[in-house]
Amino acid sequence: MSNQVCLIVGASHAAAQLSTSLRQEGWEDDILVIGDEPYLPYHRPPLSKTFLSGDKTIEELFIRPAAFYQKNNIQFKQGWVTVINRAQQTLTLSDGTKLAYDKLALCLGARVRKASLVGEELTGVHYLRNIADVQGIQPYVAKDKRAVIIGGGYIGLETAAALRKQGMDVVVLEMADRILQRVTAPELSEFYARIHREEGVKIYTGISVTAICGDGHVEKVLCANGVEFAADVVIVGVGVLPNVELAEEAGIEVNNGIIVDEFCRTNDPNIVAAGDCTNHFNKIYDRRMRLESVPNAGEQGKTAAATLCGHSKEYQSLPWFWSDQYDLKLQIAGLSQGYDQVVIRGDRDASRSFAAFYFKEGHLIAADCINRPQEFMLSKKIITEGLMIKPSRLVDESIPVKDLLSGE
């Protein structure tokens, strides 16, 4: 049988797992990963934390070392794919290079959502999504320098924590009524607002930015209510958009992400997709969704690799996420949208450790666990297995976590 070629577009978390899993599933032929950065696939969560603070080098961010890919004969090429020709099974790169494939994997990830603000072209205005972004921010990180962060989501708050720990004066501006409004319940928003204020971050909600001002370099941020905030650096974190244009132009089905089935197949039998760029059906929640998470990228990478090798490994994982801010490790099990009851285990108002459990029609559907790893693991088990537990038991801290299910 002739040599088969698998091309993977995007050197992302999903690509790192997919290329590895291809070998584990028995793919013996060529694997080429095409990425638009001059780096091997790397961990993105530390970018806004240990990499921004200078505690980690680029090499320490790599998901796997170069020697691993060499040993497994996984090749890398830096380039930008501009066209997928499904009829000819070729890719065209921006420099005109054409590459043929037998199987194609799209691990295109997501890109930052631009804020389109007056003055966003000024020096000192940054987004935070990749290594180059952080390298652009690092020269401004110094004690008593002033940072204004536009957007109070997880990326904005993680960045605020990292900069504050280095002695910077940090202001967070959020247009919604509360921080984290798009992703979590009011109870968690209130908790994080309290922690950040205790750490010295100034948080303003219900405030919209109209312009970034300065003479060549950012000097201040102007808000709609007339308030101005002085700034040496501005970091914009207002969400991401899935990279779907390449797939869409090639006639691959797209709707808030590249549409894939439970085996990560697109509507083209020779093309799979995995990671932040995909939209899949989740059986636990009985609906389609697009997830921006490392665990999802990894699990879909495994499923997509199995599919390419002719093996069926259905993807049916519980969504989970995490966020590190200061000494707080938030672990999120499941999706809380649509909950009708939330109960709290622990002291949310005074401590730095508690768990919030979200119920819908008597079933646990999600949990936010801050410095509560046992509750996180228990929640994953309850949700995944569809177990029943009374809210009153979960909030009773006299019952050890390991015994919570035994009385049901």
N, C-alpha and C positions, 0 to 999 in steps of 0.2 A: 504493500500500500504506500502511496506517495506521501511525502512529508506534508503535514497539515500545519497551518499557521493560525495562531490565535493572537489577535491584536486587542490590547486593552487600552482604551482612551481615557486618560486621566490618572495621574499618579497619586491617588487618594488613599484613605483608609480602606475603602472598599477594594481598590485595586491591589493593595498590599495583601489582603486576605485572599482575594480571588486568584491571584497568580500563585500563591502558596498552595491553596486548596486544589488548584488544577493539577499540580504535581502529586499531591496526596491522593487525588481521585484517579490517577493513572495516565494523565496526559503526558505523552513522551516526546511530543514534537515541539516546534518553535513557539515561544511566548515572547511577545514584545510589548512593553508598556510605554505609552507615549504620554509624556507630561509636559506642561508648559513652564515648569520651574526647573532650575538647575540642580534639583535635589532628589534623592530617593524619597519614597513615601514617608511622611513624618506625622507624629502625633500633633494634632492641632489644639486640643484643650490646654496644654501648657503654654501656648503662645501668649495668652493674656495674663499668665501667672509667672511661672518660674523662668520662662525664656525672656519675658519683658523685664523681669527683675535682674537678669544677668546670671541667674543661678544655674542655668543649663546652656550647654553649647548646642550648635546645630546638630552635630553628630549624636548627641544624647537624645535628641528628639526623634531620630530615625526609628521607625517601627521595627525594622530588622536591619542588621548591618550589611554592608556591601558584600561581604564574604558569603552571606547566606544566599543572596541572589546569584552570585557567581557559581556557587556549589550546585545550585538547582537549575542552572542554565536559564535564568530569567533575565532577558535583555531590557535595557532602558534606552529611550531616545527622547531628547528634548525637542519639542516642536508643537505647533498649533494646528490641529486638524480643522480644515475649513469646509470639506465636502465629504459626505459618505455617498458612494455610488453603490446602491444595493444590487442593481442589476449586474454590474461587473464585479461586485464584491471587492471594491477598492476604496482606499482613503486618499484624499489629497491634502497635503500640508501647505501651510502658507508660503513656503519657499518653492512650491511646485512639485515637490517629491510625491510620488505615488507609491502606495503600499497595498499589496493584495492580501486578502484574508480569506480563510475558510470559515472561521468563527470570529465574532466580534463582541466585545464586552464594553459597555458604556458605563464608566464610573466617573461621570462628569462633575459631580459635586454641586456646589452652590457658590454664588458670588455675593458680595455685599450689596445691599440695596442703597443706592445713592440718594442723598437727601435733597439734592437740587436747591441749595441755599445760595443766596447772594454772598459772594466772598469765599465760596468753598475752594476756589483755586489758590488761595493764599498759602504761602509757605507756613508750615506748622499745623495744617489741617490734615488729619489722617483718619483712615478706617483701619480695622484690625481683623484681618482674615488669614494672612499668610506671613511667611518669614520676612519678606521685604517690607511689609507694613510695619512690623515690630521694629525692624532695624531703622526705619524712618522715625519712629517715636523715641527710641532709646536716647538719642542725644539731648532730649528735653527733660529726661528724668533726673531730677536733682532736688535736694532738700529745699523746701520753701518756694519752688517753682509752682506756677499756677496752671492746673489742668481743668478744662471744662469738658465734660462728657455729655454728649447729646444722645439721650436714649437710656432709659432705666430698665433694660432687659438684663438677661444673665451676662452677656458679653460686656455691657456697660458697667455692671456692678462688679464683675470679676476684675475688670481693668481698674475701677475705682479703688478696690481693695489693694491691688498690687502697687498702685501709685502712692496710696496713702501710707502703706507700710514703709515706703521709701522716703517719707517725710514731705511729700508734696501737698500743696493746698488743692483740694479736689472739690469740684462742684458737679453735681449730676442734675441735668435738666430733662424732665419727662413730660411729654405733652398730655398723657392720660392722667386720670385722677389719682392713680397710684402706680408705684413701680411694679414691674412684673405683671401688669394687668392682663396682658395677652396670654400669659402662660400659667398663672396660678391663682389661688383663692386669696381673698382679702387678708385672711389670717397670716398667710406667709408673707404677703407684701408688708404688713404692719411689722412683723418680726424683723425682716431685713432692713426696713427703714430705721427701726430702733437701733439695730446693731451698727449700721453704717454711721448713724449720727453719734453713737457712743464712741466710734473710732475716729470721729472728727470730719467725716464727709458731710458736705452741705447738700441736701436733697431738696429740689423744688419740683412739685408736681402741678399738673394743670397749667403748664407754661409752654408757650410755643416760641421757637427761635425764628426771627425774621431775617437776620443777617449776621455774617461774621465779618468783622471790620479790622482794618489794619493797612499800613502802607507797605505793601509787598509781603509783609509777615503779619500773621495774626496778632492782634492786640486786645480785642475784646469781642464778646458775643452779645448781640442786641436781641432783646425779647419783645414780643408783641405788646406787653404791658408797660414798655418803656424802661424796664430794668436792664442794666448792663452788667456784664461780668468780665473782669479783666482776665486775660488768658495768655500764657506762653505757648500752650499747645491745646488744640481742640481735637477730640476723638469722637467720631460719629459712629454710633452703633444702633442702627434702626432696622435690623433684620437682614435676611438674605433672600435671594431669589434662586430657584433651581436653574441650572444650566441645561436648557432643553432645546435651544434653537437649532443646534446641529442635527439633533434627532428629528425635530419637526420638519426641517427643510428636506430631510431624506424620506419623509412620508411615514415616519414611525409615530404611532399614536401617542399623543401628549394631552394631559389635562391636569394642571397643577402637578407637574412631574411627568416623567416617561411612564406610561401605563405598562405595568408588568403583572403577570399572573403569579400564582403561589410558588412557581418554580423559577421566578425571575425572568421569564420569557417575555419579549416584546411581541408585537404583531408580525415580526419577521423571524422565521424559524432559526436563522443563523445568528441572531443578535439577542444578547441578554443585557440586562442593566441592573446596577446595584448602587445603594447608598442614597445620599441626600437628594439626588436628581430623580428618584423613582417615586411612583405612586402605586401602592399595593393594597390588596384587600386583607384586612385583619379579622380573623375569625372570632377572636375574643370580644372585640367591640362591634363586630358585624357591620363594618363599613370600610370604605376606602380611605387611605390616609397617606400623607407624605411626612416622613420623619427626618428631622435633622439630629442625628445622634450617632455616636461611634459604635455602640452595640448593634444598632440596626445595620450599619454599613458592613460590619464584620459578619453578621449572620447571613445577610443577603449575598455577600461575597462567597460564602461557603455554598449556599444554595445554587448560585449562578454557575459556579465551577462544576458542581455535580451535574447540572443540566447539560453543560457543554460536553461533558464526558459520557452522556447518555444514561446517567443515573438520576433517579427521582428522589430528591430530598426536599420535601415541602417546607416552605418557610412559614412558621406560625409562632413567632416569638412574642413575648410580652414586651411592649415598649418600655425602656427604662433609660434614665438619664442621670447625670450628676453635675454638681457645681461646687467648686472650692472657693471660698471667700474667707480670709483671715484664718481662724482656727475652726471654721465650720465646714463640714462635709455634708452637703445635701445630696441625698440619694432619692430619686423619684421612681416609684414603681407604678406603671400604668398611666392612663390618661384620665384626668379628673373632670373633663368637660361633661356637663349634664348632670352633675351630682345634685342630690336633693338634701343631703345631710353631711356635715363634717364634724368629726369629734377629735379632741386633742388628748394625747397621752404625754404628760409632762407639763412643765411650767413654761408656757410660751412667752409670758410677759416679763419674766425676770431672769430666766436661765438662758443658756446657749445650746440647749439640747431638748428636742421634743419631736413628736411624730403627729402628723395630721392625717387622718383616715377619711376617705371620701366614699360615701355610700350612695347608691341609686336603687330605689325600690328594694331596700334591705340587703343588697349585695355590695360587697366591697369592690370598688372599681379602680381605686388608686390610693397611693400614700406618698406623702412628702416626709422624709425622715432626716432630721438634722442631728448629726452625731449620734445616730441610733441605728447601727448596722444590723442588729438583731431584728428590730421591727421591720427593716427593709426586706430582709430575707424572708421573714414570715409573710409579709404582704405579697411578695412575688408568688409564694406558694399558694396562698389563699386565692388570689386572683386567677392564676394559671389553672389551678385545679377546680375552680368554681366552688370552693368550700364556703360554708355559712359560718358566720361568727357574729355575736351580738356586739353592737357598739359599746354597750356598758362594760363588757369584759375588756375591750381594748383600752379603755381609759383608766381602768383600775390598775394602778401601779403596784398594788400589793400582790398582784398575780405576776410571777416571773414570765418573761416572754415565752420561754420554752414550754410553759404550762398553759398558755392562752387557749390553744386548740383542744386540750385534753378534756376540758369541762363542757365542751359543746356537744 
